[in-house]
Amino acid sequence: MSTVVVLLLIIVVVLLAVVVVNRGQRSRAGTELADAKADARRVIERLGGQVYNLTGSDDASKQALADAGERFNAAGSQIEQAATAAQARLAKETALEGLYYVRAARSAMGMDPGPAVPELDGQRSAGRVTEERAIDFDGRRVEASPTPSASTPNYYPGGRVAGRPVPAGWYSEPWWKTALVAGAWGVGSAVLFNALFSGMSGVGYDSAAFESGYGDGYQDGLNAADGGYTDGGYDQGGADPGYDQGGYDQGGFDPGAQDYGGGTDFGDFGGFDGGDF
C-alpha cells in the first residue's frame, strides 16, 4: 500500500513540474513576442514618418518612395498578424527594407540619406552594382548602375529574392519583380544574371549559387523557422501584405487611408517629422 502511495506522489510531483515548465515557456514566448513586436513597430513607425513627409521630385525618387510605401503597407499587415517572435522580426525586416528605399529616394533628390540602416538579410553576400552595365536580353535593353538616372529609375537595396542574390543598385527595370511576387524565378533569370553581372567587382557574383538558389532545403529551413513565412515573396503564411508588386502606380503613394484596424493604426503618422533623417 505504501508503495502505491509513493508512486502516486511521484506522479503528482512530475505532473506539477510539467505544468510549471510549460507555464514558464509560454511566459517567455509571450515576452519575446511582445518585445519583438515593439521593436518592429518602432521601425515601422519610423518608415511611415518618412513616407508621409517626403515627395519625390523625379522618376527615380518617386519610384523609390512608392516602393517604400509598399514595404510600409506590408510591414503593417505582417506585424498585425504576427503570432511568433520570428514573424514579428520578419515585419521589422520588411520595414528596414523600406527605409533603404527612403534613403535611395533622398539620395536621388540630392538630400542627406540620413543615418545608416541595419544590414538586410543576404545584403552583404549579394553585393552592389559598381559600374554602368547595359545588355540586350530577350528583345529589350536591361541596364544597371550604381546611381539613379532617367534610364535606371528602379532601386533595389540588395539581398535575396526567392533565395537568390540581387545586388544593390539602380536598374532600368525591376527584373527581380516576378520572383518577388511569385516566390520563384522564371526561365532565363540565370542567363540575365550572368550577362548583367559577370566580371563586375563588388557584386557577389556566383552563377552556380544563383542558379541553385542556395538549394531548396535552405529555403524550407527558413520557412520552418519563421512559421511559414516566405523570404522575398511577401506572402507571409496567409498574411495579406496589402500591395501588388505588379500593378502599383509608380508616380506616387497615397498614405491617407492606412488603417490596420487591430490595436495599431498605421494611418496617421502626421506627427512624424521627416527630420528623423
KEKE-3310 file (N, C-alpha, C; in steps of 0.2 Angstrom, whole numbers, plus 5000, padded with zeros to 4 digits):
npx = (5004:5010:5019:5011:5006:5018:5021:5010:5012:5024:5020:5011:5020:5028:5019:5015:5028:5029:5018:5022:5034:5029:5021:5031:5038:5028:5026:5039:5039:5029:5033:5045:5038:5031:5041:5048:5038:5036:5049:5048:5037:5042:5052:5043:5035:5044:5048:5035:5034:5043:5039:5027:5031:5039:5041:5043:5054:5058:5058:5065:5066:5052:5048:5056:5051:5038:5040:5045:5033:5025:5032:5030:5016:5016:5023:5016:5004:5010:5014:5003:4997:5006:5011:5021:5038:5047:5040:5037:5049:5052:5043:5049:5061:5055:5051:5063:5069:5061:5066:5078:5074:5069:5081:5087:5078:5080:5093:5093:5086:5096:5097:5103:5105:5103:5104:5113:5106:5102:5110:5102:5095:5106:5111:5124:5131:5126:5131:5134:5130:5143:5147:5142:5132:5125:5114:5108:5093:5082:5075:5075:5082:5092:5098:5110:5116:5126:5121:5106:5096:5088:5087:5089:5079:5074:5076:5085:5088:5097:5100:5092:5081:5068:5077:5088:5102:5101:5110:5113:5107:5104:5092:5086:5074:5063:5069:5069:5056:5046:5050:5049:5035:5030:5038:5046:5059:5059:5061:5077:5081:5094:5102:5101:5106:5119:5124:5122:5130:5142:5159:5159:5166:5163:5150:5142:5146:5141:5137:5133:5128:5117:5109:5106:5099:5103:5099:5085:5082:5087:5079:5067:5071:5071:5058:5052:5057:5052:5039:5032:5033:5038:5053:5055:5044:5033:5022:5015:5012:4998:4996:4990:4999:4995:4999:5002:5014:5014:5006:5006:5005:5018:5020:5017:5012:4999:4996:4985:4974:4978:4974:4975:4967:4967:4975:4984:4985:4990:4988:4989:5002:5005:5012:5025:5041:5050:5062:5068:5078)
npy = (4994:5006:5008:5010:5023:5031:5030:5037:5049:5053:5053:5064:5074:5075:5078:5091:5098:5097:5106:5118:5120:5121:5133:5142:5142:5147:5159:5165:5164:5173:5185:5187:5188:5200:5209:5208:5213:5226:5231:5230:5238:5250:5253:5252:5263:5273:5272:5275:5288:5294:5291:5298:5311:5314:5319:5314:5320:5317:5304:5293:5295:5296:5283:5275:5280:5275:5262:5261:5264:5253:5243:5248:5246:5232:5228:5233:5225:5213:5214:5215:5203:5194:5180:5175:5177:5176:5180:5193:5198:5197:5206:5218:5217:5219:5232:5238:5236:5245:5257:5258:5260:5273:5280:5279:5287:5299:5302:5302:5314:5323:5324:5323:5306:5301:5293:5277:5261:5246:5231:5221:5204:5194:5204:5208:5198:5198:5209:5224:5235:5242:5248:5255:5246:5238:5228:5218:5209:5196:5203:5216:5231:5230:5238:5242:5252:5261:5273:5283:5287:5294:5283:5272:5270:5262:5256:5244:5237:5227:5210:5194:5187:5176:5167:5169:5179:5197:5211:5226:5242:5253:5251:5248:5242:5233:5218:5208:5207:5198:5186:5191:5193:5180:5171:5163:5160:5164:5156:5158:5168:5166:5167:5181:5186:5182:5188:5201:5204:5197:5197:5210:5220:5220:5214:5200:5189:5174:5162:5149:5148:5157:5150:5139:5144:5143:5131:5120:5115:5124:5136:5130:5127:5140:5144:5135:5139:5152:5150:5148:5159:5166:5170:5185:5184:5190:5184:5180:5167:5167:5180:5195:5206:5218:5225:5226:5220:5220:5229:5243:5261:5270:5283:5289:5289:5285:5288:5291:5283:5272:5261:5249:5243:5233:5233:5244:5258:5262:5273:5286:5296:5309:5316:5312:5318:5322:5326:5316:5310)
npz = (5000:5004:4994:4983:4987:4987:4973:4968:4973:4967:4954:4954:4958:4947:4937:4941:4940:4926:4922:4928:4921:4908:4909:4912:4899:4891:4896:4893:4879:4876:4881:4873:4861:4863:4865:4852:4844:4848:4845:4831:4828:4831:4821:4810:4812:4811:4797:4792:4795:4787:4774:4773:4774:4764:4747:4730:4718:4705:4693:4698:4712:4715:4712:4721:4733:4731:4732:4745:4751:4749:4756:4768:4770:4769:4780:4790:4789:4791:4805:4812:4811:4816:4825:4831:4838:4828:4816:4819:4819:4805:4800:4804:4797:4784:4785:4787:4775:4768:4773:4767:4754:4756:4759:4747:4739:4745:4742:4728:4726:4730:4743:4761:4765:4777:4794:4795:4791:4798:4792:4779:4777:4769:4761:4761:4755:4743:4737:4728:4714:4704:4693:4677:4667:4653:4644:4630:4631:4628:4619:4624:4632:4646:4660:4672:4686:4697:4702:4702:4687:4672:4664:4673:4684:4694:4710:4720:4736:4738:4742:4746:4735:4734:4738:4730:4725:4723:4718:4726:4719:4705:4692:4675:4674:4686:4687:4695:4700:4696:4703:4716:4718:4714:4721:4715:4702:4685:4669:4661:4670:4676:4665:4662:4674:4674:4662:4665:4677:4676:4679:4686:4698:4716:4716:4723:4714:4708:4698:4699:4712:4711:4701:4708:4719:4732:4736:4738:4751:4760:4759:4763:4777:4782:4781:4789:4801:4803:4804:4793:4785:4770:4761:4753:4745:4751:4755:4768:4776:4775:4778:4771:4763:4758:4746:4728:4719:4705:4700:4704:4706:4699:4700:4713:4730:4740:4756:4764:4769:4778:4788:4800:4808:4820:4835:4832:4823:4808:4800:4803:4803:4805:4815:4814:4809:4795:4798:4805:4799)
capx = (5000:5014:5022:5006:5006:5024:5021:5006:5015:5029:5017:5009:5026:5030:5014:5016:5034:5027:5014:5027:5039:5025:5019:5037:5039:5023:5028:5045:5037:5024:5038:5049:5034:5029:5047:5049:5033:5038:5054:5046:5033:5047:5055:5038:5033:5050:5047:5029:5035:5047:5035:5022:5034:5043:5038:5048:5055:5059:5055:5069:5064:5045:5048:5059:5046:5032:5042:5045:5026:5023:5035:5026:5010:5017:5026:5010:5000:5013:5015:4996:4995:5012:5009:5028:5043:5050:5036:5037:5056:5051:5039:5054:5065:5052:5051:5070:5070:5058:5070:5083:5071:5069:5087:5088:5075:5083:5100:5091:5084:5101:5097:5107:5101:5101:5108:5113:5100:5105:5110:5097:5097:5109:5113:5132:5134:5123:5135:5131:5132:5149:5149:5137:5131:5119:5114:5102:5091:5075:5072:5074:5088:5092:5103:5112:5120:5127:5117:5100:5096:5082:5086:5089:5075:5072:5081:5084:5094:5102:5098:5089:5074:5066:5083:5094:5105:5100:5114:5110:5109:5098:5091:5081:5068:5064:5069:5068:5049:5042:5051:5047:5028:5028:5042:5050:5062:5057:5066:5081:5084:5101:5106:5101:5110:5126:5126:5122:5135:5149:5165:5158:5168:5158:5145:5143:5144:5142:5131:5130:5123:5111:5105:5103:5095:5106:5096:5078:5082:5089:5073:5062:5073:5069:5051:5050:5060:5048:5032:5028:5034:5042:5058:5055:5038:5028:5015:5018:5008:4991:4995:4990:5004:4992:5001:5003:5020:5014:5002:5006:5006:5024:5020:5016:5010:4994:4995:4979:4969:4981:4971:4976:4962:4969:4977:4988:4983:4996:4985:4990:5008:5006:5016:5032:5044:5055:5068:5071:5084)
capy = (5000:5012:5008:5014:5030:5034:5031:5042:5056:5054:5055:5071:5079:5075:5082:5098:5100:5098:5112:5124:5121:5124:5140:5146:5143:5151:5166:5168:5165:5179:5191:5188:5191:5207:5213:5208:5217:5233:5233:5230:5244:5256:5254:5253:5270:5277:5272:5279:5296:5296:5290:5303:5318:5315:5319:5313:5326:5314:5297:5288:5296:5294:5276:5273:5281:5271:5255:5262:5264:5246:5240:5251:5243:5225:5228:5235:5219:5207:5214:5214:5196:5191:5176:5172:5182:5176:5183:5200:5200:5197:5213:5223:5216:5222:5239:5240:5237:5251:5263:5258:5264:5280:5283:5280:5292:5305:5302:5304:5321:5327:5326:5318:5300:5300:5288:5271:5257:5239:5227:5216:5198:5192:5210:5209:5192:5199:5214:5230:5237:5246:5251:5255:5240:5238:5222:5216:5202:5194:5208:5223:5233:5230:5242:5243:5257:5262:5279:5284:5291:5293:5276:5267:5273:5257:5254:5238:5238:5221:5204:5188:5187:5169:5163:5171:5186:5203:5216:5233:5246:5256:5247:5250:5238:5228:5212:5203:5208:5191:5181:5194:5191:5173:5167:5158:5163:5161:5153:5164:5173:5165:5170:5188:5187:5181:5193:5208:5205:5194:5201:5216:5220:5222:5210:5193:5185:5166:5160:5142:5149:5160:5145:5134:5147:5141:5124:5121:5114:5130:5140:5126:5128:5147:5144:5131:5143:5158:5149:5148:5165:5165:5176:5188:5185:5194:5181:5178:5162:5169:5187:5199:5212:5225:5228:5221:5222:5220:5235:5249:5267:5272:5290:5291:5284:5289:5285:5294:5279:5266:5259:5242:5240:5229:5238:5249:5262:5265:5278:5293:5297:5316:5318:5311:5323:5320:5327:5310:5309)
capz = (5000:5005:4988:4979:4989:4985:4966:4966:4975:4962:4948:4955:4958:4940:4933:4943:4937:4919:4922:4929:4915:4902:4910:4911:4892:4887:4898:4890:4872:4876:4882:4867:4855:4864:4863:4845:4841:4850:4841:4824:4827:4831:4814:4805:4813:4808:4790:4790:4796:4781:4768:4773:4774:4758:4740:4725:4713:4699:4692:4702:4719:4716:4712:4727:4738:4730:4734:4752:4754:4748:4761:4774:4770:4770:4787:4795:4789:4794:4812:4815:4811:4819:4831:4834:4838:4821:4811:4821:4816:4798:4799:4805:4791:4778:4787:4786:4768:4766:4775:4762:4748:4758:4759:4740:4737:4747:4738:4721:4726:4732:4751:4765:4765:4784:4797:4792:4792:4799:4786:4777:4777:4762:4758:4760:4751:4736:4734:4725:4707:4705:4686:4672:4663:4649:4640:4627:4634:4627:4615:4627:4634:4653:4662:4679:4688:4705:4703:4698:4681:4669:4661:4678:4690:4699:4715:4725:4741:4739:4747:4742:4732:4732:4739:4726:4727:4719:4720:4727:4713:4701:4686:4670:4676:4692:4684:4701:4702:4695:4708:4722:4718:4714:4725:4711:4697:4679:4664:4659:4675:4677:4660:4663:4680:4671:4657:4668:4682:4675:4679:4689:4705:4721:4716:4725:4708:4708:4694:4702:4718:4708:4698:4713:4724:4738:4737:4741:4758:4763:4760:4768:4783:4784:4781:4795:4807:4804:4805:4786:4781:4764:4760:4747:4741:4755:4756:4774:4779:4775:4779:4765:4764:4756:4740:4722:4716:4698:4697:4708:4702:4701:4701:4719:4735:4744:4763:4768:4772:4780:4795:4800:4812:4825:4840:4830:4817:4804:4795:4805:4805:4804:4820:4812:4806:4790:4801:4808:4795)
cpx = (5004:5018:5018:5006:5012:5024:5016:5009:5020:5026:5014:5014:5028:5026:5014:5022:5033:5023:5018:5031:5035:5023:5025:5039:5035:5024:5034:5043:5033:5028:5042:5045:5032:5035:5049:5044:5034:5044:5053:5042:5037:5049:5049:5035:5038:5049:5041:5030:5039:5043:5030:5025:5038:5039:5043:5048:5057:5057:5059:5067:5057:5045:5051:5054:5040:5034:5042:5038:5023:5026:5032:5020:5011:5019:5020:5005:5003:5013:5008:4994:5001:5010:5015:5033:5047:5046:5036:5044:5056:5048:5044:5059:5062:5052:5058:5072:5067:5062:5076:5080:5070:5075:5089:5085:5078:5090:5098:5089:5090:5101:5102:5103:5099:5105:5108:5108:5104:5104:5105:5100:5100:5111:5120:5134:5131:5128:5131:5134:5138:5150:5142:5137:5125:5120:5108:5099:5084:5072:5072:5081:5088:5099:5104:5117:5121:5123:5111:5100:5089:5081:5087:5085:5072:5077:5080:5090:5098:5099:5096:5082:5072:5072:5089:5096:5103:5105:5111:5112:5103:5098:5085:5074:5068:5064:5068:5060:5045:5043:5049:5039:5027:5032:5046:5053:5060:5063:5070:5084:5091:5105:5106:5106:5118:5128:5126:5128:5142:5155:5165:5161:5163:5152:5146:5142:5146:5136:5129:5126:5117:5106:5102:5099:5097:5103:5089:5077:5083:5083:5068:5064:5071:5062:5049:5052:5055:5041:5028:5029:5039:5047:5057:5049:5032:5022:5016:5012:5001:4990:4995:4994:5001:4995:5002:5009:5019:5010:5001:5007:5013:5025:5019:5013:5005:4993:4989:4975:4972:4979:4971:4972:4964:4971:4981:4986:4989:4994:4986:4997:5010:5011:5024:5035:5049:5062:5072:5078:5089)
cpy = (5006:5013:5012:5021:5034:5035:5036:5049:5058:5057:5062:5076:5080:5080:5090:5101:5102:5105:5118:5125:5124:5131:5144:5147:5147:5158:5169:5169:5172:5185:5192:5190:5198:5211:5214:5213:5224:5235:5234:5237:5250:5258:5255:5261:5275:5278:5276:5286:5298:5296:5296:5310:5319:5315:5318:5319:5324:5307:5292:5289:5294:5286:5273:5274:5277:5264:5255:5261:5257:5242:5242:5247:5235:5224:5229:5229:5214:5208:5213:5207:5191:5187:5174:5178:5182:5180:5191:5202:5201:5204:5218:5223:5220:5230:5242:5241:5243:5257:5263:5262:5271:5283:5284:5286:5299:5307:5305:5311:5325:5328:5321:5312:5298:5295:5281:5266:5250:5235:5222:5209:5196:5198:5210:5204:5194:5205:5220:5232:5243:5250:5251:5249:5240:5231:5221:5209:5202:5200:5215:5224:5233:5233:5242:5248:5258:5269:5279:5288:5290:5286:5271:5270:5268:5254:5247:5238:5232:5216:5198:5189:5179:5165:5164:5178:5191:5208:5223:5238:5249:5252:5250:5247:5234:5221:5206:5203:5201:5186:5184:5192:5184:5169:5162:5162:5160:5159:5159:5169:5172:5167:5177:5190:5187:5186:5200:5209:5201:5199:5208:5215:5223:5218:5203:5189:5178:5163:5153:5143:5152:5154:5140:5137:5145:5134:5125:5119:5120:5135:5136:5127:5135:5147:5140:5135:5149:5156:5149:5154:5163:5171:5179:5189:5189:5191:5177:5173:5164:5176:5191:5205:5218:5228:5223:5224:5223:5226:5241:5255:5270:5279:5293:5286:5288:5286:5287:5289:5272:5265:5252:5239:5238:5233:5244:5252:5265:5270:5285:5294:5305:5319:5317:5316:5320:5321:5322:5309:5316)
cpz = (5000:4998:4983:4980:4986:4977:4964:4968:4969:4955:4948:4955:4951:4936:4935:4940:4929:4918:4923:4924:4909:4903:4909:4904:4889:4889:4894:4883:4872:4877:4876:4862:4857:4863:4856:4842:4842:4846:4834:4823:4827:4824:4809:4806:4810:4800:4788:4790:4790:4775:4768:4772:4768:4751:4735:4720:4706:4699:4697:4710:4720:4716:4718:4733:4737:4733:4742:4755:4754:4754:4768:4775:4772:4777:4792:4795:4793:4802:4815:4815:4814:4825:4834:4834:4831:4816:4813:4818:4808:4796:4799:4799:4785:4779:4785:4779:4765:4767:4770:4756:4750:4757:4751:4737:4739:4743:4731:4721:4729:4740:4754:4766:4773:4788:4794:4795:4793:4793:4785:4777:4769:4758:4756:4755:4744:4733:4732:4718:4708:4698:4682:4668:4659:4644:4636:4629:4632:4623:4618:4630:4642:4655:4670:4680:4695:4707:4699:4692:4678:4666:4667:4684:4695:4704:4718:4730:4742:4744:4743:4740:4730:4733:4735:4726:4721:4722:4721:4721:4710:4694:4682:4671:4682:4689:4689:4703:4702:4701:4715:4723:4719:4718:4721:4705:4690:4675:4661:4664:4676:4671:4660:4669:4677:4667:4660:4673:4681:4675:4683:4697:4710:4721:4718:4719:4709:4705:4696:4708:4716:4705:4703:4718:4731:4740:4740:4748:4762:4764:4764:4775:4786:4785:4788:4802:4808:4804:4798:4782:4775:4763:4754:4744:4745:4755:4762:4778:4780:4776:4772:4766:4761:4750:4734:4719:4708:4696:4701:4704:4704:4702:4708:4724:4740:4751:4767:4771:4775:4787:4795:4806:4819:4831:4838:4824:4814:4799:4797:4807:4804:4809:4819:4808:4801:4793:4805:4805:4795)
residu = (MET:SER:THR:VAL:VAL:VAL:LEU:LEU:LEU:ILE:ILE:VAL:VAL:VAL:LEU:LEU:ALA:VAL:VAL:VAL:VAL:ASN:ARG:GLY:GLN:ARG:SER:ARG:ALA:GLY:THR:GLU:LEU:ALA:ASP:ALA:LYS:ALA:ASP:ALA:ARG:ARG:VAL:ILE:GLU:ARG:LEU:GLY:GLY:GLN:VAL:TYR:ASN:LEU:THR:GLY:SER:ASP:ASP:ALA:SER:LYS:GLN:ALA:LEU:ALA:ASP:ALA:GLY:GLU:ARG:PHE:ASN:ALA:ALA:GLY:SER:GLN:ILE:GLU:GLN:ALA:ALA:THR:ALA:ALA:GLN:ALA:ARG:LEU:ALA:LYS:GLU:THR:ALA:LEU:GLU:GLY:LEU:TYR:TYR:VAL:ARG:ALA:ALA:ARG:SER:ALA:MET:GLY:MET:ASP:PRO:GLY:PRO:ALA:VAL:PRO:GLU:LEU:ASP:GLY:GLN:ARG:SER:ALA:GLY:ARG:VAL:THR:GLU:GLU:ARG:ALA:ILE:ASP:PHE:ASP:GLY:ARG:ARG:VAL:GLU:ALA:SER:PRO:THR:PRO:SER:ALA:SER:THR:PRO:ASN:TYR:TYR:PRO:GLY:GLY:ARG:VAL:ALA:GLY:ARG:PRO:VAL:PRO:ALA:GLY:TRP:TYR:SER:GLU:PRO:TRP:TRP:LYS:THR:ALA:LEU:VAL:ALA:GLY:ALA:TRP:GLY:VAL:GLY:SER:ALA:VAL:LEU:PHE:ASN:ALA:LEU:PHE:SER:GLY:MET:SER:GLY:VAL:GLY:TYR:ASP:SER:ALA:ALA:PHE:GLU:SER:GLY:TYR:GLY:ASP:GLY:TYR:GLN:ASP:GLY:LEU:ASN:ALA:ALA:ASP:GLY:GLY:TYR:THR:ASP:GLY:GLY:TYR:ASP:GLN:GLY:GLY:ALA:ASP:PRO:GLY:TYR:ASP:GLN:GLY:GLY:TYR:ASP:GLN:GLY:GLY:PHE:ASP:PRO:GLY:ALA:GLN:ASP:TYR:GLY:GLY:GLY:THR:ASP:PHE:GLY:ASP:PHE:GLY:GLY:PHE:ASP:GLY:GLY:ASP:PHE)
# end
